[in-house]
């Protein structure tokens, strides 16, 4: 039921009835005239209330329409964001796969380099040993000669 915002002013109606001398002393014509006046005021009040209700309803409809449009717009934005997120995820997954392949290749390269370094270290170590031995060969020859000379001198002494 619509809410009546304006209070009906029937005070004047009551005052007129009192002027006449009450409803018992008034003639039918006077009562009919008062009733018609009161009825017209009541209808006008109802029409005013109806106009206010229509304006309020139109305002509510406009608000609902704006909210529906806003919801549609936000849903479209969310869909676009979701699609963008899916595309970005696919791109990131592809990049991650490429990175993992490259990382595997790098690991293989590192293993090859480490093996080469170990081989180099072994070769260098062997070369160092060989160099030491080669330096010690003349010393050995000197010692052998010394010992030969010594043995010869011992034989001569005997």
NUGUBA-494537 format. One record per residue: residue in one letter; z, y, x of N, C-alpha, C, O in turn. Coordinates in steps of 0.1 Angstrom, whole numbers, always signed. Each point is the difference from the previous one (the first is absolute). Example, Ala and Ser with C-alpha at 12.3 -4.5 7.8 and 13.67 -1.06 7.14 Angstrom:
2
- A, +78, -57, +132, +0, +12, -9, +0, +12, +9, +7, +0, +10
- S, -14, +11, -14, +0, +11, +9, +8, +11, -8, +1, +11, +5
//
This chain:
158
- X, +0, -12, +9, +0, +12, -9, +0, +12, +9, +8, +1, +9
- X, -17, +9, -12, -1, +12, +9, +13, +8, -1, +6, +1, -11
- X, -3, +4, +22, +12, +9, +1, -4, +14, -4, -9, +6, +5
- X, +17, -1, -14, -3, +14, -5, +7, +10, +10, +13, -1, +1
- X, -21, +9, +5, +6, +9, +9, +5, +13, -6, +10, +6, +4
- X, -17, -2, -15, +4, +13, -7, +9, -4, -12, -3, -10, -7
- X, +14, +17, +6, +9, -2, -12, -6, +7, -12, -4, +12, +1
- X, +4, -19, -12, -5, +7, -12, +10, +10, -5, +12, -2, +1
- X, -18, +14, -5, +9, +10, -5, +0, +0, -15, -8, +7, -7
- X, +18, -14, +2, +1, -1, -15, +11, +9, -5, +4, -1, -11
- X, +2, +9, +20, +10, +9, -4, -5, +10, -11, +7, +3, -9
- X, -19, +1, +11, -5, +10, -9, -2, -7, -14, +2, +6, -10
- X, -6, -19, +11, -2, -7, -13, +14, -1, -7, +1, +2, -12
- X, +9, -5, +19, +14, -1, -6, +4, +14, -5, +7, +0, -11
- X, -10, +10, +18, +4, +14, -5, -8, +3, -12, +6, +6, -9
- X, -18, -9, +7, -8, +2, -12, +6, -7, -12, +1, +5, -11
- X, +3, -18, +14, +5, -8, -11, +13, +7, -5, +3, +0, -12
- X, +5, +5, +22, +13, +6, -4, -3, +13, -8, +8, +4, -9
- X, -19, +4, +13, -3, +12, -7, -4, -3, -15, +4, +8, -9
- X, -10, -19, +8, -4, -3, -14, +12, -4, -8, +0, +1, -13
- X, +10, -6, +19, +12, -4, -7, +2, -15, +1, +7, -6, -8
- X, -14, -1, +18, +2, -14, +2, -11, -7, -7, -8, +6, -7
- X, +7, -19, +9, -11, -8, -5, +1, -2, -15, -10, -2, -7
- X, +22, +3, +1, +3, -2, -14, -5, +12, -8, -5, -1, -11
- X, +6, +13, +16, -3, +12, -7, -15, +4, +2, -5, +9, -7
- X, -2, -15, +17, -14, +4, +3, -9, -6, -10, +2, -11, -5
- X, -13, +18, +3, -11, -5, -9, -8, -10, +8, +0, +0, +12
- X, -8, -8, -20, -9, -9, +7, -10, +7, +8, -3, -5, +11
- X, -2, +16, -15, -10, +7, +8, +6, +5, +13, -7, -1, +10
- X, +19, +6, -10, +7, +5, +12, +2, -12, +9, -2, +1, +13
- X, +7, -12, -18, +3, -12, +8, -13, -5, +6, -1, -4, +12
- X, -10, +4, -20, -13, -5, +5, -5, +9, +11, -5, -5, +10
- X, +7, +18, -11, -5, +9, +10, +8, -2, +13, -6, +0, +11
- X, +19, -1, -12, +9, -2, +11, -4, -14, +7, -1, -1, +12
- X, -1, -9, -20, -4, -13, +5, -13, +1, +8, -1, -6, +11
- X, -9, +13, -17, -13, +1, +7, +1, +8, +13, -6, -4, +10
- X, +14, +14, -10, +2, +8, +12, +7, -9, +11, -4, +0, +11
- X, +14, -7, -15, +7, -9, +9, -9, -11, +5, +0, -3, +12
- X, -8, -2, -21, -10, -11, +4, -10, +6, +10, -4, -7, +9
- X, -1, +19, -12, -10, +6, +9, +6, +2, +14, -6, -3, +10
- X, +18, +8, -9, +7, +2, +13, +2, -14, +7, -3, +0, +12
- X, +6, -10, -20, +2, -13, +6, -13, -5, +6, +0, -6, +11
- X, -11, +7, -19, -13, -5, +5, -4, +8, +12, -6, -6, +9
- X, +7, +19, -9, -3, +8, +12, +8, -4, +12, -6, -1, +11
- X, +19, -2, -13, +8, -5, +11, -5, -13, +5, -1, -2, +12
- X, -3, -7, -21, -5, -13, +4, -13, +2, +8, -3, -7, +9
- X, -6, +16, -14, -12, +2, +7, +2, +5, +14, -7, -3, +9
- X, +16, +13, -8, +3, +5, +13, +5, -11, +9, -4, -1, +12
- X, +13, -7, -17, +5, -11, +8, -11, -10, +3, +0, -5, +12
- X, -9, +3, -21, -12, -9, +3, -8, +6, +11, -5, -7, +9
- X, +2, +20, -9, -7, +6, +11, +7, -1, +13, -7, -3, +10
- X, +20, +5, -10, +8, -2, +12, -1, -14, +6, -2, -3, +11
- X, +3, -7, -21, -1, -14, +4, -14, -3, +5, -1, -8, +10
- X, -9, +14, -15, -14, -3, +5, -2, +6, +14, -6, -6, +8
- X, +12, +18, -6, -1, +6, +13, +8, -8, +10, -5, -2, +11
- X, +16, -3, -15, +8, -8, +9, -7, -13, +3, +0, -5, +11
- X, -6, -1, -21, -7, -13, +1, -12, +2, +10, -3, -8, +8
- X, -4, +20, -10, -12, +3, +9, +5, +1, +14, -6, -5, +9
- X, +17, +12, -7, +6, +1, +13, +4, -13, +6, -3, -3, +12
- X, +9, -6, -20, +3, -13, +5, -13, -8, +4, +0, -7, +10
- X, -10, +8, -19, -13, -7, +3, -6, +5, +13, -5, -8, +8
- X, +5, +21, -6, -5, +5, +12, +8, -5, +13, -6, -3, +10
- X, +19, +3, -12, +9, -5, +11, -3, -14, +3, -2, -4, +11
- X, +0, -4, -22, -3, -15, +2, -14, -1, +7, -1, -8, +9
- X, -8, +16, -13, -14, -1, +6, +1, +4, +15, -6, -7, +8
- X, +13, +17, -5, +2, +4, +14, +7, -11, +8, -5, -3, +11
- X, +15, -3, -17, +7, -11, +7, -9, -12, +2, +0, -6, +10
- X, -8, +3, -20, -10, -11, +1, -10, +2, +11, -3, -8, +8
- X, -2, +21, -8, -10, +3, +11, +7, -1, +14, -6, -4, +9
- X, +18, +9, -9, +7, -1, +13, +2, -14, +4, -1, -3, +12
- X, +5, -6, -21, +2, -14, +3, -13, -6, +5, +0, -8, +10
- X, -11, +11, -17, -14, -5, +4, -3, +4, +14, -4, -7, +9
- X, +6, +20, -6, -3, +6, +13, +9, -7, +11, -5, -4, +10
- X, +18, +2, -13, +9, -6, +10, -4, -15, +2, +1, -5, +11
- X, -5, -2, -22, -4, -14, +1, -13, -1, +9, -1, -9, +8
- X, -8, +19, -10, -12, +0, +8, +3, +2, +15, -5, -6, +9
- X, +15, +15, -7, +4, +3, +14, +6, -12, +6, -2, -4, +11
- X, +11, -3, -19, +6, -12, +5, -10, -11, +3, +1, -7, +10
- X, -11, +6, -18, -11, -10, +2, -7, +3, +13, -3, -8, +8
- X, +0, +21, -6, -7, +5, +12, +9, -3, +12, -5, -5, +11
- X, +18, +8, -12, +9, -3, +11, +1, -15, +3, +0, -4, +12
- X, +0, -4, -22, +0, -14, +2, -12, -5, +6, +1, -8, +10
- X, -13, +13, -14, -12, -5, +6, -1, +5, +15, -4, -8, +9
- X, +9, +20, -7, +0, +5, +14, +9, -8, +8, -3, -3, +12
- X, +15, -1, -17, +9, -8, +7, -6, -14, +3, +2, -5, +11
- X, -9, +0, -20, -6, -13, +2, -11, +1, +11, +0, -9, +9
- X, -8, +19, -9, -10, +2, +10, +7, +2, +14, -4, -6, +10
- X, +14, +14, -10, +7, +3, +13, +6, -13, +5, +0, -3, +12
- X, +6, -6, -21, +6, -12, +4, -11, -9, +6, +2, -7, +10
- X, -14, +6, -16, -11, -8, +5, -4, +5, +14, -2, -8, +9
- X, +1, +21, -7, -4, +6, +13, +11, -3, +10, -4, -5, +11
- X, +16, +6, -15, +11, -3, +10, +0, -15, +4, +3, -3, +11
- X, -5, -5, -21, -1, -15, +3, -11, -3, +9, +2, -8, +10
- X, -14, +14, -12, -11, -2, +9, +4, +5, +14, -3, -7, +10
- X, +9, +19, -9, +4, +5, +13, +10, -9, +7, -1, -2, +12
- X, +10, -3, -20, +10, -9, +6, -6, -13, +5, +4, -5, +11
- X, -14, +0, -19, -7, -13, +5, -7, +3, +13, +1, -8, +10
- X, -8, +20, -10, -7, +3, +13, +10, +2, +11, -3, -4, +12
- X, +14, +11, -14, +10, +2, +10, +5, -14, +5, +2, -1, +12
- X, +1, -8, -21, +5, -13, +4, -10, -7, +8, +4, -7, +10
- X, -17, +7, -14, -10, -6, +9, -1, +6, +14, +0, -6, +10
- X, +0, +20, -10, +0, +7, +13, +13, -4, +8, -1, -1, +12
- X, +12, +0, -19, +12, -3, +7, -1, -14, +6, +5, -2, +11
- X, -10, -7, -19, -3, -14, +5, -9, +0, +13, +3, -6, +10
- X, -14, +14, -11, -8, +2, +11, +7, +6, +12, -2, -5, +12
- X, +10, +15, -14, +8, +6, +10, +10, -10, +7, +1, -1, +12
- X, +5, -7, -21, +9, -11, +5, -8, -9, +9, +5, -4, +11
- X, -16, +0, -15, -9, -9, +8, -3, +6, +13, +0, -6, +11
- X, -4, +19, -11, -3, +7, +12, +12, +1, +9, -2, -1, +12
- X, +13, +4, -18, +12, +1, +8, +3, -14, +7, +4, +0, +12
- X, -5, -10, -19, +2, -14, +6, -10, -2, +12, +4, -5, +10
- X, -16, +9, -12, -10, -2, +11, +4, +8, +12, +0, -4, +11
- X, +4, +17, -14, +4, +9, +11, +12, -6, +7, +1, +0, +12
- X, +9, -5, -20, +12, -5, +6, -4, -12, +9, +6, -2, +11
- X, -15, -7, -15, -4, -11, +7, -7, +4, +13, +3, -5, +11
- X, -11, +15, -12, -7, +5, +12, +10, +6, +10, -1, -2, +12
- X, +11, +9, -17, +11, +6, +9, +7, -11, +7, +3, +0, +11
- X, +1, -11, -19, +7, -11, +6, -9, -7, +11, +5, -3, +11
- X, -18, +2, -14, -9, -6, +10, +0, +9, +12, +0, -5, +12
- X, -1, +18, -14, +0, +9, +11, +13, -1, +9, -1, +0, +12
- X, +12, -1, -19, +13, -1, +7, +0, -13, +8, +4, +1, +12
- X, -9, -12, -18, +0, -12, +8, -9, +1, +12, +3, -4, +11
- X, -15, +10, -13, -10, +1, +11, +7, +9, +11, -1, -3, +12
- X, +7, +14, -16, +6, +10, +9, +11, -7, +8, +1, +1, +12
- X, +7, -9, -19, +11, -8, +6, -6, -9, +11, +5, -1, +11
- X, -15, -7, -15, -6, -9, +9, -6, +7, +12, +0, -5, +11
- X, -7, +16, -14, -6, +8, +11, +11, +5, +10, -2, +0, +12
- X, +13, +4, -18, +12, +5, +9, +5, -12, +8, +3, +2, +12
- X, -2, -13, -18, +5, -12, +8, -10, -4, +11, +4, -2, +11
- X, -17, +3, -15, -10, -3, +10, +0, +10, +11, -1, -4, +12
- X, +3, +16, -15, +0, +11, +10, +12, -2, +9, -1, +1, +13
- X, +12, -5, -18, +12, -3, +8, -2, -12, +9, +4, +1, +12
- X, -10, -11, -17, -3, -12, +8, -10, +4, +11, +1, -5, +11
- X, -11, +13, -14, -10, +4, +10, +7, +8, +11, -4, -1, +11
- X, +13, +9, -15, +7, +8, +10, +9, -9, +8, +2, +2, +12
- X, +3, -13, -18, +9, -8, +8, -8, -10, +8, +7, -6, +9
- X, -19, +3, -11, -8, -9, +9, +0, +5, +14, +2, -8, +9
- X, -5, +20, -6, +0, +4, +14, +14, -2, +6, +2, -3, +12
- X, +8, +6, -20, +14, -2, +5, +2, -15, +3, +6, -4, +10
- X, -11, -4, -19, +1, -15, +3, -7, -4, +13, +5, -8, +8
- X, -17, +13, -7, -8, -3, +12, +8, +5, +13, +0, -7, +10
- X, +6, +18, -11, +8, +5, +11, +12, -9, +3, +3, -3, +11
- X, +3, -2, -22, +11, -9, +2, -4, -13, +6, +6, -6, +9
- X, -18, +1, -14, -5, -12, +5, -3, +1, +15, +4, -9, +8
- X, -10, +20, -4, -3, +2, +14, +13, +2, +8, +1, -5, +11
- X, +8, +11, -17, +13, +2, +7, +6, -14, +3, +5, -3, +11
- X, -5, -5, -22, +6, -13, +1, -8, -9, +10, +6, -7, +8
- X, -19, +8, -8, -8, -7, +10, +3, +4, +14, +2, -8, +9
- X, -1, +21, -7, +4, +5, +13, +13, -4, +4, +3, -3, +12
- X, +6, +3, -21, +13, -4, +3, +1, -14, +4, +6, -4, +10
- X, -13, -5, -18, -1, -14, +3, -6, -2, +14, +4, -8, +8
- X, -14, +16, -5, -7, -1, +13, +9, +4, +11, +1, -7, +10
- X, +7, +17, -12, +9, +4, +10, +11, -10, +2, +5, -2, +11
- X, -1, -4, -22, +10, -10, +1, -5, -13, +7, +7, -6, +8
- X, -19, +3, -10, -6, -11, +7, -2, +3, +15, +3, -9, +9
- X, -6, +21, -6, -1, +4, +14, +13, +0, +7, +1, -4, +12
- X, +9, +7, -19, +13, +0, +6, +5, -14, +2, +9, -2, +8
- X, -13, -6, -15, +5, -14, +2, -8, -7, +10, +3, -12, +2
//
